[in-house]
Amino acid sequence: MRRVLLIGSGEVGAKHATALLSTEGMILVGVADPSPVVAPPAGVPTYARWETALEVLDPDVVVVATPPGTALRAARAAARRGASVLVEKPVTLDPAELSPVPVDQLIFVAFQPHFAPGVPQLLAETPAARRAEVRLVCRRDRSYYRSWRTRYATAGGILHQQAIHGVALALRLLPSSPVSSCTAQVYRVRRWAESEDRISATTLFDNGTVLTVDARVDSVDEPRCHELTLHLEDGRRLHVRGQNLEAGLGDPSAAPADLELRRAMYQALPTPDGEGPRHPSLFHLAQLGRTLEVIAHAYRTAHTAPQAGPAA
């Protein structure tokens, strides 16, 4: 039985707590958060400081579900104690902060949609691809933009918070290459936060591959989706579907629930000794650097597009 510490008890932390309590081979031994937004599960010890929780509990696994300003520091502290660590995206907004340190090999980023049907096999085989298209449609209401999410400097934009699951998956499947150019437009109408309501970006890489992203969080009428279309060199197209990619390459009507994907993600975490093969869907912290660099490039080159619409 692996002993798990959860750092962070907000909206996302609560989802992790629920999933961890029902994951075979895992036992939630503590929750650390100075001001829990969601009450930790009954009977689970709570700590105001994650440093104290690490010292007292000495967990085997640590799940970090805190804002970017804290996440990387907490994840690396847990890894230094020998724990296997799973940290929520975006971890940090600054790619430079991901300059590798030895403990990073124990840290993985929480992308449960990468465990969707067919996606592990796709990542293991990495077929030759020349273009990837990410599309995100959802709605985030005013209540979502509170505290740290209000400001771009602490939360980032749509590409950091919502579309990163698909962007990261696309970049894992496209051959790695430096960015040659990027064009992007952001749309701000509601102004509930410094982040945008929609972004459209096209990134070209030196090897000729292309990544396009169209992501919006202000939709009213469109069906919710977060999908990836991969254009292969042989002319085929692969579609990873779902409200959050959860259907993978399979039938959307038979897509696994978020809870099931989270359990698979936890159980794939290697032990600190690293014995056995790594699960292809695990997203190493080191791999996040390229994703954040591409996202940063898009926002650096983005122009604000005028758009009629209500201010609130």
N, C-alpha and C positions, 0 to 999 in steps of 0.2 A: 504494500500500500504506500503510495507516494503522498507525502505531506505537502499541502499547497497553501501558500500565503497569497491573498489577494490584496493588492495595493490600489486603493481607489474604490469608493462606493457611491459613484454617481450613476447616471442612466446606463452607461456601458458596463460599469463594474457590476451592477445588479444582474445584468444578463449573464456575465461570467459566473457570478455566485450561483445562480439558478442552475446553470449547466454543470458546474463543478460538483454540486451536491448530488447529481445523478450520473456522474461519470465513473464507470467501473475502474477500480485501481487507484482512485484519487480520493483524498479526504481533505476537506477545507478546514484547516486548523486555525486560521485567523484572518481578520480583515483589518487593514490599516488605513485610516482616513481621519484627519483632524476635525472635519465637519462633514459627515456623511449626508449626501443629498437623499439617498435611499437607505433606509434602515438595514443594517447587515442581517443575515439570517439569524433567527433565534438560536441561542446556544453556542454560537461561534464567538470566540474571544475577539474583542476589538481593541485596537491600539491607536493612539493619537499620532504616533510617529512611526514611520515605516522602518527607521533605523532601529528603534527599540524592538519592533516585531521581528526583524531579521535576527537580532541578537538573541532574543528569548526563544524563538521557535526553531531557528536553524532549519528552514524548510528545504525540501528536495526540489520543489517547483515554485516559482513565483510568477504570478500574472500581474502585470502592471497596466492599470487602466486609469491613468492620470493625464492631465493636460501636457502638451509638449514641453513646457518649461521644467517639469519635474520628471517626466517619463524616462529620459535617457540616463539621468543621474541615478535614479532608483534602480533601473534595470542593470546598469553596470555594477552598482554596489551589491546587488543580489548575486550577480554572476561571479564577483570576486569571492563570495562566500561558498562558491561551488554549486549553486543552484542552476537548474535549467530554467531559462526565463522566456516568457512570452509577453511581448509588450504591444500595446495598442498603437495603431497608426495615429498621426503621422510621426510620432516619437520626437521629432524635432523639425523645425522649419528650415534650418540651416544645414545644407549638405556638408559644409566644412566640419561640423561637429561630429560627423561620422567617420573622420579619419580613424582608421582601425587601431584598436588596442587589443591585447591578447585575449581578454575575457569576452570579446564580442562573439567568439565562436560558440558561446553558450546561449546567445540571445537570438530569438526569432521574433518576427513581426506577426501579429495576429491577423491573418487574412483567411478566415474560414471559408469564403467562397472558392478558394483555390483547391479545396477538397471536394468540390462538387463532382457529380458523375462524369467520368471521362477526362477530367482535367488533370489528375495525377499522371495518367498515361500520356496525355498530350505534353506535359512538362518533361516527362522522362524521355520522350522521343524527340521533342523539339523539331517538328518538320520545318523545312525551309519556307520562310514567309517573307513577303515583300511589302505588305501593308497591313495595318491593324486599325480598326475603327471602334472607338468606345462611345457608347451612347448611354446617357443617364437622364431619366425623367422622374422627378419626385416632388414632394412639397414639404418644405420646412416652414412651420409657422413661427410667429413672433416668440413664443415661449422657448423655442430651441436656441435663440440667440440671447443668452444670458451669461453673465459673469465673463469667463475667459473667452467664450465664443464670440463676444461682441466685436472684438478687435482683430484685425488681420494679423497684427504683430504677435498675438498669442494663440490664434487658432488657424491662420492661413485662410485660403479660399476654398471653393468647391473642389478643386483638384486635390487639396490636402485632406479635406474632411469627408467628402462623399465619393468622388470618382476615383480615388486612389486605388481601390480594389481592382478596378478594370484597367487603369493605367499601368499599375505594377504588373498585372498579368500580361498585358500586351508587351511590355518591355522585356519580360522574361522570355517571350516567344519570338520576338524580333531579334535578329543577330545584333550583338552589341556594336555600337559605332558612335563616334562623337556627333553632336548636333551641328548641322551646317546652317540651318535657318529655321525660323519659327514665325508664324503670323497668328495673332490671337485677338479676339474682341471680347470684351466683358460688357455685360448689361446690368445696370443698377437702376432699379425702379422703386422697390419698397423701402430701401434704406433703413432696414431694421438693424443692420450691422455694417461694418466696413467691408465685409465680403460682398461678392457679386451675387446676383440672382441667376445669371447664366454666363457660361463661357464657351466659346467656340475656338479651337486651336488646331493648327496644322503644323506638325514638326517634321522637318526633313533631316535625314542623317547622311553622313558622308558616304555610306555604302549604297545610297539610293533608296533605302527603305523609308516608309512614311507612317506616321502615327497621327490620326485625327481624333479629336475629342469634341463632342457636343454634349454639354452637361448643364441641366437646369434644375433648380430647386424651388421654382415658383409655379409649377404646373397646377392648373385647376381641372382641365378636362382630359388631358392625355393619360393613358394608362401608365402606371408606374413601371419602370424598367431600368435595369442596369445591365447592359449587354456588350459583348465583344464580338466583332466579326473579324476573322483572320483570313487574309487573302494569301494563298500559298503559291509558290513558284510554278507548280504544275497546273494552275488555273482553278483549283478547288477552293471552296470557301467553307470555313468552319465557323459555326455560330455557338457561342457560349451564352445561354439565355437565362432569364429570370428577373425577378424584381431586384435581386442583388447577385446575379450570376449563379444562383443556387441550383438551377436546373442543369448547369454544365452543358455537356454535349447531348444530354438525354432529353426525354419528353418533359416539357414544362409542367404537365399535369401530374407527373409522378416525382416532382422535385423533392428532395429531402428537406425537412424543416431546419431552421437555423440551429436549433438545439442539437440535432444530430450532427451537423457539420462542426459545431464547436467541440463536441465530444471527440470526434475523429481528430481534430486539431490537437487537443490536449494529449490524446493517447499516442500521437505521432512524435511528441517531444522526446528526444533522446535522453538517456541517463547521462550524468556528467562524465562518465568514463567513455562515452561515445561509442560503445560497442554496437556492432551491427550497422546495416546500411541506413542512410538518412532517407526519410520519406521525401519524394520529389516535390510535394506540395509545400513543404516547409520553406518559409521565406527568411533567409538569413539577414541579419541586420546589415551586413556589408552590402547586400544587394539593394538595400533601400537607397543607398547613395545615388545610384543612377536615376532612380525614379524621382528623387527630390531635385536632382540637377535639371532634369527635363521639365519638371513642374516650375522650377524657379525661372528657367529660360522662357517659358510661356508667359509668366506674369511680368517678366522684365520687358517683354516686347508687346504686351497687350495694349490695345487702344480701347477707350470707353466708347461704345456705340450709342448714339441717341435712340431712344425708344419711347414711344408714347405709352402711358399707362398710369395707374393710380400710384400715389406716393406712399400709401399705407395699405 
